[in-house]
Amino acid sequence: MPELPEVETTKRGLKPLIVHQVVERAILYRDNLRWAMPKHLVNTLANQRINGINRRGKYLLIKFDVGTLIIHLGMSGSIKVVNNTVAIKKHDHFELSLANGTVMRLNDPRRFGAVLFSADGSHKLLDSLGVEPLEADFDECYLYGRSRNKQQNIKAFIMDSKVVVGVGNIYACESLFASGIDPARKAGNVSKKRYAHLTQNIKSILNKAIKAGGTTLQDFSQVDGQPGYFAQTLSVYGREAGKCATCSGKIVRIIQNQRSTFYCKQCQT
């Protein structure tokens, strides 16, 4: 599933290719993804200039004078910008045809993504989101303060988008390993010192993943079609029964909150 680094990589790849370009037309190749796609986009976005592109959590926000196009990549989505002579592919569900002869296409095989629109830039899906982990508000005191009296496990806590956005399964596993924290430990039982360490590791690992172009395990690819290379540096995720690089013990896999968790029993306490 595309997580924050993959969405940030997509945003950065799209920015020089679509910002300041004029949309000739929007095309909806189906009626819905996770939710219905607004049919009015065909008329609303025609001849509109793209003013900018931002990211909020795992949502891409494409700015127009008339409002904001909100895109989520779901579990398997990716966006490409190609010449308008390139034929559409299976699972291409939405596109913006630009006046410069290129098209921006959303491909989503599992159809868990979303294409939505907001006239004023706000949306209920965005309103409940927590802090951005790469911004100043996410500091050494934030997680500690939010975690007091929390009985849920620490991994579920840092993956809660109402607490902090974009720390998906891969990066939660990697950050907890780097911090030496058992993923089953209750969030309320982690000390302030350990939360400070965890905060820094979340920031560091997300930044490294962005620099590497994200993590390609199955579906994700960058705007130019290249895979993300962070998978080559993963310490625990997907490495069940592999050797821990720190203590030479074995990496184990457990299920938490219906997700696979990978960690080292010896290093993480």
C-alpha positions in Angstrom: 0.0 0.0 0.0 1.4 3.4 -0.9 2.3 5.2 2.4 3.5 8.7 3.1 6.9 8.4 1.4 5.3 6.9 -1.8 2.7 9.7 -1.9 5.3 12.4 -1.2 7.5 10.9 -4.0 4.5 11.0 -6.3 3.8 14.6 -5.3 7.3 15.7 -6.0 7.4 13.9 -9.3 4.1 15.4 -10.5 4.9 19.0 -9.5 7.2 20.0 -12.4 5.1 18.1 -14.9 1.6 19.4 -14.1 1.8 22.7 -12.1 0.9 25.7 -14.2 -0.4 23.5 -17.0 -4.0 23.9 -18.3 -6.4 21.0 -18.2 -8.2 20.5 -21.5 -10.5 17.9 -20.1 -11.0 15.4 -17.3 -11.9 11.8 -18.2 -13.6 9.4 -15.8 -13.2 5.8 -17.2 -15.5 4.4 -14.5 -18.1 5.8 -12.2 -16.4 4.9 -8.9 -13.3 3.8 -7.1 -13.7 3.5 -3.3 -16.4 6.1 -3.6 -18.2 7.6 -6.5 -16.1 10.0 -8.6 -17.7 13.4 -9.1 -19.1 13.4 -12.6 -19.1 17.2 -12.6 -15.2 17.2 -12.9 -15.6 16.8 -16.7 -17.1 20.3 -16.8 -15.6 21.8 -13.6 -11.9 21.2 -14.6 -12.2 22.0 -18.3 -9.8 24.8 -19.2 -8.6 25.2 -15.6 -5.0 25.9 -14.7 -3.3 23.8 -12.1 -2.0 26.2 -9.5 -0.2 23.8 -7.2 0.0 20.3 -5.6 0.3 19.5 -2.0 0.1 16.4 0.2 -1.9 15.9 3.4 -1.3 12.5 5.0 -1.7 10.0 2.1 -3.9 12.4 0.1 -2.7 14.4 -3.0 -4.3 17.8 -3.2 -4.2 19.4 -6.7 -5.2 23.1 -6.5 -7.3 25.0 -9.0 -9.0 28.4 -8.8 -12.3 26.5 -8.7 -11.3 24.2 -5.9 -9.1 21.2 -5.0 -8.9 17.8 -6.6 -8.3 15.2 -3.8 -6.7 11.9 -4.9 -5.9 8.9 -2.7 -3.8 6.0 -4.1 -5.6 3.3 -2.1 -3.8 0.0 -1.8 -2.4 -0.3 -5.3 -2.7 3.1 -7.0 0.0 5.0 -9.0 0.0 8.1 -11.2 1.9 8.6 -14.4 2.3 11.5 -16.7 2.7 10.4 -20.3 2.3 11.7 -23.8 -1.3 11.8 -25.0 -0.5 9.4 -27.7 0.1 6.6 -25.2 -2.9 4.2 -25.1 -4.7 3.8 -21.8 -3.9 0.7 -19.9 -6.0 -1.8 -18.0 -7.0 -0.2 -14.6 -6.5 3.4 -15.8 -9.6 4.9 -14.2 -9.1 8.7 -14.3 -7.0 11.2 -16.3 -6.4 14.9 -16.7 -5.6 15.7 -20.4 -3.3 18.7 -20.4 -2.9 21.4 -23.1 0.8 20.7 -23.5 0.1 17.3 -25.0 0.5 15.1 -21.9 -1.9 13.3 -19.7 -1.9 12.5 -16.0 -3.4 9.1 -15.4 -4.4 7.3 -12.2 -4.1 3.5 -12.4 -5.6 1.5 -9.5 -6.0 -2.3 -10.0 -7.7 -2.9 -6.7 -9.9 0.2 -6.9 -9.5 1.2 -3.2 -8.2 4.7 -4.2 -10.3 7.8 -4.5 -10.9 10.9 -6.7 -12.8 13.5 -4.9 -13.3 17.3 -5.1 -13.7 20.2 -2.7 -14.7 23.7 -3.7 -13.1 25.3 -0.6 -10.2 22.8 0.0 -11.7 21.2 3.1 -13.1 17.7 3.3 -14.3 15.4 6.2 -11.5 12.9 5.3 -8.9 15.6 5.8 -10.4 17.3 8.9 -9.7 14.4 11.3 -6.1 13.9 10.4 -3.4 14.2 13.0 0.0 16.0 12.6 2.4 15.6 9.8 5.4 13.6 11.0 7.9 15.6 9.0 6.8 19.0 10.4 7.8 20.9 13.5 4.6 20.0 15.5 5.7 16.4 15.6 8.4 16.8 18.2 9.8 14.8 21.2 6.8 15.7 23.4 4.0 15.1 21.0 3.7 11.3 21.0 4.4 11.1 24.7 1.6 13.5 25.5 -0.9 11.8 23.2 -0.1 8.3 24.6 -0.8 8.8 28.2 -3.3 6.2 29.5 -3.5 4.6 26.1 -3.9 0.8 26.3 -3.5 0.0 22.6 -0.2 -1.4 21.4 2.5 1.1 20.4 2.4 0.0 16.7 -1.3 0.6 16.4 -0.9 4.0 18.2 1.7 5.4 15.8 -0.3 4.1 12.8 -3.4 5.9 13.9 -4.0 8.7 11.4 -5.8 10.8 14.0 -2.5 10.9 16.0 0.0 11.2 13.2 -0.5 10.7 9.5 1.3 8.5 7.1 3.2 6.1 9.4 2.0 3.0 7.6 2.8 -0.6 8.4 6.2 -0.8 6.7 7.5 2.4 8.4 6.0 1.6 11.8 7.8 -1.7 11.9 11.1 -0.1 10.8 10.8 2.8 13.2 10.1 0.5 16.2 13.0 -1.7 15.3 15.4 1.3 15.1 14.1 2.5 18.5 14.3 -0.9 20.2 10.7 -0.9 21.2 8.6 -4.1 21.3 5.6 -3.5 19.0 3.3 -5.2 21.5 4.1 -2.8 24.3 1.2 -0.6 25.4 1.5 2.9 24.1 0.9 4.4 27.6 3.8 2.4 29.1 6.5 3.9 26.8 8.7 6.4 28.5 9.2 10.0 27.3 12.9 9.3 26.5 11.9 6.3 24.3 9.2 8.4 22.6 11.9 11.1 21.8 14.0 8.4 20.2 11.0 7.0 18.3 10.0 10.4 17.0 13.5 11.0 15.5 13.6 7.5 14.0 10.1 8.0 12.3 11.3 11.3 10.8 14.7 9.8 9.7 13.2 6.6 8.2 10.5 8.5 6.3 13.0 11.0 4.9 15.3 8.1 3.8 12.4 6.4 2.1 11.4 9.6 0.3 15.0 10.1 -0.9 15.0 6.5 -2.2 11.7 7.1 -4.1 9.5 5.1 -1.7 9.2 1.3 -1.2 8.2 -1.0 -4.0 7.0 -4.4 -2.8 4.3 -5.2 -5.4 2.4 -2.4 -7.0 3.9 1.0 -6.4 6.0 2.8 -9.0 7.0 6.5 -9.3 5.6 9.0 -11.7 8.3 8.1 -14.2 7.6 4.4 -13.9 10.6 3.6 -11.8 10.2 1.5 -8.6 10.9 2.8 -5.1 14.3 1.5 -3.8 13.8 1.8 0.0 12.9 -1.9 0.0 16.5 -2.7 -0.4 17.3 -1.2 3.0 14.5 -2.7 5.1 15.8 -4.1 8.4 12.8 -6.1 9.5 9.7 -5.7 7.3 9.1 -8.8 5.1 12.2 -10.5 6.6 10.5 -13.2 8.6 13.1 -15.8 9.8 15.9 -13.6 8.5 18.9 -12.7 10.6 18.7 -9.5 12.7 21.5 -7.2 11.6 22.0 -6.0 15.1 22.1 -9.1 17.3 22.1 -12.0 14.7 18.8 -13.3 16.2 15.9 -14.2 13.9 13.2 -11.7 12.7 9.7 -12.9 13.7 6.3 -12.1 12.3 3.1 -11.7 14.3 -0.3 -10.4 13.5 -1.5 -7.2 15.2 -4.7 -5.5 14.4 -5.0 -7.7 11.2 -1.6 -6.5 10.0 1.7 -8.3 9.8 4.3 -7.1 12.3 8.0 -7.9 11.9 10.4 -7.4 14.7 13.4 -8.8 16.7 12.4 -10.3 20.1 16.0 -9.8 21.4 16.5 -6.2 20.3 13.0 -4.8 20.9 11.8 -4.7 24.5 
